[in-house]
């Protein structure tokens, strides 16, 4: 059927173009940002570092320029782009596939930077914009060919709805538009072209398709070495089962086309050898492992944590892709190329979940979405076949679109979503909301938060620090003559209070007034306000009852003085003491504390917003 008849999917692709351009240039234009929020920062700067090293500074080995360039632009806080080898040279942490794909855009930026009045240093605005635009253009190209690919197997309406769901309801749009320099949507397009050429190779086994397949497998592997599994797609394509007959038929086809397979293999090796030659040049070794203590736990893959954790769980923040899992059933029943699609998906999912840094989130699955679109589209086709299923599916799809927009906005602008510190309690308190009370943020550290009106309030302990000697006086003082100063890298000794609860108390609130002159921005270094209930004399920490903590710099800004409260729901276990302390050992910032107070109270029976999960 001529492509011109597929009007709906074409219009949907155009709508996707509008949405993606708006997201890239209006929602959060990274190319305009600075330091670690710029397009070329963190991982992207590591992918990219080959290009300025080779073509601007001519220093792949020693990286003599890196400290000055990082000091000027701060893409990372330390030199995460490379690690020193045993011969004293530096080797890039990431392989060079992304640098190869960035290179046309880099050269255009390098050509225009000078005439436009920008430094030709590799990180000025033209280079940032080039990588951002490059990622967006590559994504749009991949989406167009994904449409053409899916139309070979599904009707126009199914393809149109599937494309809209991918762009509007999945994390694909963030990686394609905001974090456009990341590798995942570039690889998404590589996989689309691999599928496209594989299909045509099996329709007409020509050498040109074999060469393209080899180059694409090589490029995928050069970008992320684990993507060598991309070879499973052309090798298993056309198989509908794993029976003896199907295997014999496949081997016969491969044997008939052995010369073309060799050509594909040679092309793949040629591309992959770029990395081998680089490693040999800078380190003296053909193979280098540059990820330090990061690696794979193949015996203990993190399926649950990677997929369903509230911190960065793939399906928690991209629930649309649960439909791809469900869609495997109608896909196996009605569609073709079952073995290639399902095998690749399962192997890739296993590898992704086996990486021991599981909290890198759902982005690692994005490059496999062209494969997952087959079962997703199969489910969409089933849904569209009946009126009742359409009526059920529509509000669910709209909810997924809404939550996807919420997650993107809150990650970059609203700040309610932080992949470093999401918890179950915090997620369900803020999910789908655009604002939240300030104290809600403490649920990132603490499972308890009482938001009702305390009843039967009773003072348990109070310390205004006025009994401190004059020699311990702090500047500034919050109240009275003395306040407690918590210096950087300091652990304040624990205050132990006899406490057994009782008298109808259900909660305690530990509160104090805090002041800081300079905020700690590193979340994991923030000053910790800690309390726990304990059995006196027990040395084994396993006997600790609750242990509650919050990071005061979550709400405490430069020069600000604020009362901060730590809530604790009293447990049924036995305890006889309460311990309170301040841990500032990870930060060099000074914090002042005053007016420490502990109160016990019971719940207001009318309160409906007591959080405790």
N, C-alpha and C positions, 0 to 999 in steps of 0.2 A: 504494500500500500504506500503510495507516495507520502513523503513526510509532510507535505503541505496540508494534509487532512488532519494532522494531529494538532489542531488549533488550541485546544484547552491546555495541554501540557506546555505548549509554546508560550501561551499567555502566563501560565503559572511560573515558568522560568523567568519571564520578564518581571513579574511581580517579585520573585526572589532576588533578581538583580537590584531592584529598587530598595528592598528591605536590607540587603547586604551592604549596598553603598551608603545608605543612611546610617547603619550601625557602625561602619568603618570610619566615616567622616564626621558624624554628628554625635553619636552616643558617647564614644570614648576614643577620640583620635590619638592613638599612641604616638604617632610620628611627631605630634606637637608636644608630647610630654618630655620630661627630663629625667636623668639619672636612671634608677631602676624601674621607672614606669615607661621609659621610652621603648620604641619598637625593638631596637637592638640593645637588649639588656638580658640579664640572666642567661638562660639556655640559648636564646637566639644569638647572643654575643659569642657564645662558644661555638655554635655552628658556623658563624660568620667570620671568626677571627682569622681563618686561613687567608681571606682576601686582602685585608690591609697588610697582613704579615708578608704576603708574597708580592703584591703589586704596588704597594705604597712604600713600605719600610724595608723590603727586601731582607727580612730577618725571620725566617721560619724557625731557626734553631734556638737562638739566644733570647729572643723577645725583649731586646733592650729598650724598646719603645713603649712597652705595655704599661709601665707604672705612670709615665707621663700622660698617656692617653686615658687611662682609667681615672687619674686624678682630675682631668679636665671634664670628663663626661659621666663618671661613676656608673658604668653599666652593671658592675658588681662591686661589692665592698672589698673583695680580695680577688686574687688572680685564679678564679675558678675555671677559666677558659683552658688552662694547660697545667700539666704536672711535670716536675723535673724527673728525668730519667737517670739511670746509673752513670751515664757519660757526661752529665751536667747540662745537657740540652733540655729544652722543653718540648713535650709532645702534647698536641691538642687532646682534650678529654673526649670530644665527640668526633666521629668520623666525618669525612669531607663531602658527603653527598649533598647536604644542604648548601654548602659553599658553591658546589658546581651549579646547582639550580639558581642560587642567588646571582651568579656571576654576570649574566646579561644586564640585570638591573643595576648591579654594582658599577659596571663599566659606563652605563649611561649617566649615573649619578656622578661618577668621577670626572666624566667629560664636561658636565654642566656646572659642577660645584664652583670652580674658579670664575667663569664668566658671570655667574649669579651672585658672586660676592661672598661665598662661603668657603671655609677652610677645606682644602682637599686632604683631609686627615682620616677619612673612613667612617667617622661617626657624626659629622655635622648633619644639619637638617636634610640636605638632598639624599644622603645615604639612608637616613631613617625613612623618608618618604618612599624611596625606591623599593626598599624591602617590604614596606606596608602595601604599596600598590602592586608589587609583584605577587605577594600572597593573595591579594584580592582577585587579581586577574587570573591567576592559576586556578583559584577556587571556582570562579565563574566558568572557566573553560571546562573544568572537570564536571561541573554540574550540568553543563550543556551536553557533554558526551555521555554522562550518566543517563540523562533523559533519552538520548538516542539508543543507548544500550537497553534500557528497560522496555522501550517500545518494541524491541524484538521479541519480547516474551509476554508483555501485558498490554491491555487496552489503554487508550489515551487517558480516560478518566482516572484509572488506577494510578497511572504514572504521574499525572498532575497532582493528585492528592498526596501521593508518596513524597514528591519533591517538596511540596509545601510543608509537610510534617517534618521532613529532615531539616529544612532551613528554619522554620518558626518554632519548632518544639524540641529541638535537640541541641546539644553543646557544639554541634558542627558550626553554627553561625558565629559563636564566640571565637573559635579557632580560625575561621575563615575571614573574619573581619576585624576583630579587636586584637587578638593575639595572632595576627596573620603571618608573623615571622616564624612561628613555631612550625615544626616539621610535619605535623599531622595532616593538615589539609593539602599540603604539597604532595605528600604520599597518597592521600585520598585520590588525587588526580592521576598519579602514577598507576594506582590500582585500577582506576576506570579505564585507562588506556591499555593496561595489561588484559583486562577482561574483554575489551573491544577487539584487540588484535587476536586474542585467543579464539574468540568466537569466529572471526573471519578465517583464521588458520584452519579451523576444523571444517569450515564450509568450503575452503579452497586452499590446500596446503602449499602456499607459495613461499618462496625464500624471503620475500620482503617482510612477511608477517613474522617469520621465525627470527629474523634479525631484530625486529622491533621488540619481540618478546624477550630476547636475550638482553638487549640494552635496558629494557625496563626492569627486569629482574636484577640486573647488575646495579642499576641506579637505586632501586629500593634497598638492596643490601648495603650499598655504599653509604646510604643515609642512616639506616638502622640495621646493624648486622643481623638481628633476629628476623628481619624481613626477608631473609633468604628463603623462608617458608613460602614466599610468593610463587616459587617454582611449582608448588602443589597445584596451583590453578591450571596451568597449561598441561601438566602431566596427568591430571585426573579428569580434565574436562570431557564431557560426553558420557561419563560412566553413570549409570542409574542404579547400580548395585555393586556389591563387592564379591559376587559369586564367581565361580571358576570360569564360567562362560564370558562374563564381563571382563575379567582380568585378561583372558586369552585374546579377546577382541582388542583390548587396549594395547597389549604388547605387540600385536600384529600391526596396528596402526603406527606405533612408534618405530617398529622395525622398518616399515615401508618408508618412513620419513627420516631415517637415521641421519642422512646428510644434513637435513635442515635442523635437526636437533643438535648436531655437532656445531653447526654455524651459530645457533642460539647460545650454546654453551660457551663458545669462543668469545662471542660478544659480551656475555655476562662476565666472564673472567677478565676481559680487557678493562671493563669499567671498574670492577672490584680491585684490580691491580693498582689503581691510582692510590688507594689507601696503603697497600703493601709497600709500594715504592716510597711513599711519604714516610712511613714508619722506619724503613731501612735508612732513609736519608738522615732523619733527625736523631734516631736512637741507635742505629747499627743493628737493629733486629727486624726481622720480617714481620713478626707479630708482637704487638704490645697491648697489654690490658691497662687501660687508662682510667678505669672507674674506681680505683682504690678498693675500699671495703664494701662497695656496693656490688651486688651480684644476684644470682638466682637461687631460690629455694625450691627446686623442682620436686623434692620429696614432700614438701609441706607448702603447697601453693596457698596464697591468701584469698581464696575465693570469696569468703564471707566479708572480710574486711574491705577488699577492693570493690566489691559489688554493692554492699549494703551498709557500710559504715556511715554514720552521720557526719563524719569528718569530710570525706570526699567521695563517698560511695557512688559508683557509676550510675546505678539504677535509682539511687535516691535523688540525684540531681538531673538525671536524664531518663525519667521513667518511661518515655516513649520507647526506648530500646527494649523494654520488657516485651513489647509487641513483636519484636524480631524473634525473641525466644518462642513466643506462642505461635508465630507464623511459620516456624519450622514444620509444624504438623501439616497445614494445608500445602506447604511447599513440597514436602515429601510425597504427598498424595497426588499432586497435580502438575508439578513443574519438572523441568529437565535439569541435568547436570547436578544431580543431588549429591553425589560423592564429593565432587570438587568444592562445592559451596559449604556443605556441612563440615567436611574434614578441615578445610582451612579455618572456618570459624572456631571450631573446637580447639584446634592446635594453637591458634593465635590467642584465644582467650586463656588457655592454660599458661602460655608463656607470659602474657601480660600479668596474670595473677601471681606468677612465680617470682617476679622481680621483688626483692626484699624491701624496696622502698615503695610499699603498696599505696601510700597516700599521695602519689603523683596524680591520682584521680582519673576520671573518665576520659580525659584527653587521649590517653594511650590507645583507646579503642577506635578513635575517629577515622584513622586511615583504613580500618577494615569495614567502614560503613558501606562502601560500594558492594561488598559481599553481603552484608546484613540487609541491604535494601531488597534483595531477592525474597527472603522470607517475610520481610515487612510488607512488601508489595503484595505477596501472596495472601496475607491476612487482610490487607485493605481490599483486595478483589473480593474476598469472601464477604466482608462487611458491606460492600457496595451492592452485593447481589440481593440483599433483602432490606426492606424498608425499616423493619423493627430494629435490626442491628445498626442501621445508620442513625436512628434516633438515639440509641444507647451510646454509640460511639462519639457523636458530635460533642456533647458536653465534656466527655473525657478528654477528647482532643483539644478542646478550648482550654480546659484546665491545664493540660501539659504546656500549651503555648504560653499561658499566663505565668506558670511557675518557671518556665525557661526565661522569660523576660525578667521576672523578679530576681532570679539567681544572677543573671548577667548584670542587672542594674545594681543590686546590693553588693556584688563582688567588687565592682569598680567605682561606684559613685556613692550609693547609700551606706555601704560598709556594714550592713547587718549580716552579710555572709563573709566569713573568713575561713578559708580552707585549713588554716593552721590550728583552729581551736573550736570547731563546731562540735557540739554534743547533742545527744538526743533531747535533753531537757530544753536546751536553747533553741534547737531547730523547731520544735513544736510550739514554742512560744512566739517565734518570729516568722515562721514560714508563711509566705504570701502577704505579709504585712509590709507596709512601706516605711513605717516608723514604729518605735517601741520605746517605753520608758527607759531612762538611762540605766537604772539598776539592773535591767534585764540582761545586760551584757555580762554580769557576773555569773550567769548560768553557763558561760563558757568554761568556768573554773570550778563551779560549785553546783551540786545537784539540788540545793535548797534555796528557795526564795519565797519569803512570806510577803504578800502584797495586800493583805487585809488590814484591819485595825486591831492591833494587839489588845487582848483582854487580860485583866488581873495582872497588870505589869508590876514586876517586883525587881528592885535593884539587888544585884548579887555582888558586884565588885565595882570599885571606882578608883581611878588613879589619875590625878592631875599633874603628877611629876614635880610638884612644888617642893617635895622633901629632898630633891636632888641638891647636892652641894653647889655653891655658887661657881666653883671651878668648872662645873659641868654645864654651865649656861650655854645656850645655843643662840645663834643669830640666823634667821629671825626667830623670835618667840611667838608662838601662836596665841597663848593666853597666859596671864600672870607673869611670873618671873622666869619660869623654866619650861622647856619642852624637851622631849626626847629626840636626839639627833641620831638618825641611822645613816652611817656613812656608806660610801660605795664599797662593795666587796665585804660587807659586814653582816653577821648573823647575830641578832639580838637574843640574849639568853631568855629562856622560857619563863613566863610567869605562870606559876602553878596555883590554882585556887581549889580548895576543897569544895566539892559539889556533887550532890547525889540526886538532884532533880526533885521530884515529888511535889506535893501541894498543888496538884492539878496542872503543873507546868507542862506544856507540850513543845515549846520552842525556847531557844535562847538567842539573843542578838548581841554580838560583840561589835561595838562601834567605837570609833575614834576620829579625831580631826587630824587630817594630813595636809602637809604643804610640801610642794616641790618647786625649786627654782628652775630646773631643767628636766623635761619629761624624758623618760626612757621609752624609745620607740620599738626596740626589739622585744617582741612579745614574750620570748622565752627568758629574757633577762629582767623583766619587770619585777619591781618589789612585791613580795608575796606577804599577805596578811593571813596568818594561819591560826587555826584553833582545832583542838581535838579533845575528846573525852577519853579518859584512861583509868585503868585500875592501878592504884598506887602500889609501887614496888614491882610491878610487872616489867621485865626487861624486854620480853619478846614483843616486837612490834605487831605480831599477828593478833595480840590481845587488844590492840587499839580498837576502840568502838568506831565512831565516825571520825573522819579526817577531812575538814573543810578548809578551803583556801580560796582567796581571790587576789587578783593582780591589781594593785591600787592605781597604776598608771593607765588602766583602761579608761578611767574617768577623770584622772588628775592631769592637768595640763600645765604648761610653763607658768610659774608665778601664782598658781592657783591654790587656794585653801578650801578644803571640802570635808564634810562629815561623811564617812564611809562606813557602812554596816555590813557585817558578815552574819548571815542567818544560819541556824543549825536546828534541824528537827531532832528532838530528843528520841533516842531509840529505846527499845524495850530491854536491851542487854544491860548487865550490871556495870556500873562505873562509879568512881568516887572522887574524881578530880577533873578539872578543866585546865588545859594548858594552852597558852597564847604566846605567839612569838612572831617576829618579823625576820624574813629572809631576804637579804639584799646582796647575796654573795655573787650574783651573776652580772650585776650592774655597777658602773662607776658613778652613778648619780646619787646625790644626797637627798634624803627624805626626812622631814620633821613630823613628829607625831605628838599629840597632846590629847588630854581628856578621854582616856580610855575608860570604857564603861561596859559592863555586862549586865543584861537584864533578862529575866525569865518571864514568859507570858503564855497564855492559852489562846487558842484560835477563836476568832469571832464566828459563831455558828452561821451568821448571815454572809460571811465572806465566800466568794465563789472563785477566787483567783489565787489560791494557795498552790504553789508549784512544788511538787515532790513526786518524782517518778521512780 
